Amino acid sequence: MSQGIRLSEQQAMRRALQLALGGWGRAAPNPLVGAVLLKDGQVVGEGYHAGFGEPHAEAVALRTSAAPKGSTMVLNLEPCSHQGKTPPCVNAIVEAGVKRVVIAVRDPNPEARGGVEQLQKAGIEVETGLLAEEAATLNAPFLWSLRRTDRPFLAVKVATSLDGFLADASGRAKWVSGVESRDFVHWLRAGFDGIAVGRRTAETDDPQLTVRGAVPPRVAPTRVVFTRGGLRSDLHLVRTAKEVPTIVITDPASRVTAEKALAGSGVRLISAEGRLPALTALRKAGIVSLLVEGGGNLITALLADDLVDRIYWIQAPIFLGSGTRAFGERTPTLLGDARPWIATDRQAMGKDTLLALEKELCLPAS
Ligand SMILES: NC(=O)c1ccc[n+]([C@@H]2O[C@H](COP(=O)([O-])OP(=O)(O)OC[C@H]3O[C@@H](n4cnc5c(N)ncnc54)[C@H](OP(=O)(O)O)[C@@H]3O)[C@@H](O)[C@H]2O)c1
């Protein structure tokens, strides 16, 4: 990042990142993008990409501004240079007479990149890299999906006591966390293509795994249950599988039995030997981002295989002393050898605390 960045541009980039979240659950498979127009350090326009197929953030910001000529546009992703569902944003920026563009990260999408060079060719001053880490975290599933196609971006959500238990000694997990955290989880679900649990959670909690919050997703996430055997057919997930897409992943040896038990339910059965092949099958089924909500055994197994990219950890201010651990037995690691996760968010959520952790940042080349 150059030394030429002004304080007003830093503040505008924070605002752009916040605006971009307006497309949560609606913009995918497109990225989340927010844009702010500044003139003499004052905001004169702003916008975000509100949904797949809808105008891009740049176009909305230009439209809301009375005088975009001579302004600076601040946005979290490089403007696109191609004709997709909407015209190239680069053209709109040039035509509006914007004189400077500040970008957080470049777009690694081979179809859309090249915006920076086109802006520069038109005589517009361009800066890249402002709040790049925050911007990469915001669009991690999108950036990930361009880099890797073998499995979905995998996030884990757990709600635990202070001593790390998901459920008490009797197996009860309702409700470890408070109402604000539960609202957050419904918001979170809207932004993922799939919501998964292990067989024991499916049977113990009999969850709905649907989105029942303030943001209705453009496409309802697919529900996924991991088992190496079958699944009881009286469960809510099975009974409602004709209304909400539901996949059960089983191992090949149990396929025939599982097929019989779930026949006619609407559940799609996928058989795969091992966790990575199971995730590969989900990616092939169109799941680019997966939120695993428990339980401890499944999460521990995914962590052991280094398949978890992000953790949303909600900590409730209670001690349970015993129960089901969120992160079970792990290989002993000495302090100097432990790989630190990157904390990207810490915030109070009612009486609970949310800690968001990233295994690595998916920063595109600048
Ligand atoms: N507080 C929270 O956020 C939260 C969230 C979820 C759950 N919970 C609680 O957690 C408890 C259940 O957790 P749990 O750890 O006992 O069970 P779990 O992780 O939900 O389910 C374990 C089951 O997942 C299946 N599985 C498939 N592939 C697996 C793999 N590679 N490794 C491990 N399991 C795999 C297996 O089913 P098969 O045996 O059929 O092969 C296994 O028995 C419940 O009490 C629930 O209420 C709490």
The ligand as a Tripos MOL2 file, in Angstrom:
@<TRIPOS>MOLECULE
LIG
   48    52     1     0     0
SMALL
NO_CHARGES

@<TRIPOS>ATOM
      1 N1        -23.2060  -26.3380   21.6040 N.am      1 LIG1
      2 C1        -23.1530  -26.5810   20.3110 C.2       1 LIG1
      3 O1        -22.7890  -25.6810   19.5070 O.2       1 LIG1
      4 C2        -23.5160  -27.9470   19.7880 C.ar      1 LIG1
      5 C3        -23.5830  -28.1190   18.4130 C.ar      1 LIG1
      6 C4        -23.8390  -29.3850   17.9330 C.ar      1 LIG1
      7 C5        -24.0080  -30.4360   18.8120 C.ar      1 LIG1
      8 N2        -23.9720  -30.2360   20.1260 N.ar      1 LIG1
      9 C6        -24.1170  -31.3950   21.0380 C.3       1 LIG1
     10 O2        -23.0620  -32.2920   20.7740 O.3       1 LIG1
     11 C7        -23.5010  -33.6110   21.0530 C.3       1 LIG1
     12 C8        -23.2340  -34.5190   19.8640 C.3       1 LIG1
     13 O3        -21.8820  -34.4290   19.5260 O.3       1 LIG1
     14 P1        -21.0090  -35.7470   19.3190 P.3       1 LIG1
     15 O4        -19.5900  -35.3230   19.2890 O.co2     1 LIG1
     16 O5        -21.4270  -36.7760   20.3080 O.co2     1 LIG1
     17 O6        -21.4800  -36.3020   17.9150 O.3       1 LIG1
     18 P2        -21.4660  -35.6740   16.4140 P.3       1 LIG1
     19 O7        -20.1160  -35.1530   16.0990 O.co2     1 LIG1
     20 O8        -22.6500  -34.8230   16.2000 O.co2     1 LIG1
     21 O9        -21.7310  -36.9710   15.5990 O.3       1 LIG1
     22 C9        -20.7520  -37.9550   15.5530 C.3       1 LIG1
     23 C10       -21.1830  -38.8850   14.4510 C.3       1 LIG1
     24 O10       -20.9280  -38.2660   13.1890 O.3       1 LIG1
     25 C11       -20.7060  -39.2890   12.2520 C.3       1 LIG1
     26 N3        -19.4710  -39.1090   11.5130 N.ar      1 LIG1
     27 C12       -19.3610  -39.2270   10.1620 C.ar      1 LIG1
     28 N4        -18.1110  -39.0900    9.7930 N.ar      1 LIG1
     29 C13       -17.3960  -38.8980   10.8890 C.ar      1 LIG1
     30 C14       -16.0360  -38.7130   11.1290 C.ar      1 LIG1
     31 N5        -15.1710  -38.7020   10.1320 N.pl3     1 LIG1
     32 N6        -15.6190  -38.5600   12.3890 N.ar      1 LIG1
     33 C15       -16.4930  -38.5320   13.4120 C.ar      1 LIG1
     34 N7        -17.8080  -38.7110   13.2400 N.ar      1 LIG1
     35 C16       -18.2490  -38.8940   11.9800 C.ar      1 LIG1
     36 C17       -20.6360  -40.5910   13.0140 C.3       1 LIG1
     37 O11       -21.9270  -41.1480   12.8260 O.3       1 LIG1
     38 P3        -22.1460  -42.7320   12.7960 P.3       1 LIG1
     39 O12       -21.9780  -43.1730   14.1800 O.co2     1 LIG1
     40 O13       -23.5220  -42.8520   12.2780 O.co2     1 LIG1
     41 O14       -21.1130  -43.2680   11.8720 O.co2     1 LIG1
     42 C18       -20.4260  -40.1690   14.4430 C.3       1 LIG1
     43 O15       -20.9610  -41.0690   15.3740 O.3       1 LIG1
     44 C19       -24.9580  -33.5270   21.3570 C.3       1 LIG1
     45 O16       -25.1090  -33.5790   22.7570 O.3       1 LIG1
     46 C20       -25.3540  -32.1910   20.8180 C.3       1 LIG1
     47 O17       -26.4540  -31.6900   21.5500 O.3       1 LIG1
     48 C21       -23.7250  -29.0070   20.6250 C.ar      1 LIG1
@<TRIPOS>BOND
     1     1     2 1
     2     2     3 2
     3     2     4 1
     4     4     5 ar
     5     4    48 ar
     6     5     6 ar
     7     6     7 ar
     8     7     8 ar
     9     8     9 1
    10     8    48 ar
    11     9    10 1
    12     9    46 1
    13    10    11 1
    14    11    12 1
    15    11    44 1
    16    12    13 1
    17    13    14 1
    18    14    15 2
    19    14    16 1
    20    14    17 1
    21    17    18 1
    22    18    19 2
    23    18    20 1
    24    18    21 1
    25    21    22 1
    26    22    23 1
    27    23    24 1
    28    23    42 1
    29    24    25 1
    30    25    26 1
    31    25    36 1
    32    26    27 ar
    33    26    35 ar
    34    27    28 ar
    35    28    29 ar
    36    29    30 ar
    37    29    35 ar
    38    30    31 1
    39    30    32 ar
    40    32    33 ar
    41    33    34 ar
    42    34    35 ar
    43    36    37 1
    44    36    42 1
    45    37    38 1
    46    38    39 2
    47    38    40 1
    48    38    41 1
    49    42    43 1
    50    44    45 1
    51    44    46 1
    52    46    47 1
@<TRIPOS>SUBSTRUCTURE
     1 LIG1         1 GROUP 0 **** ****
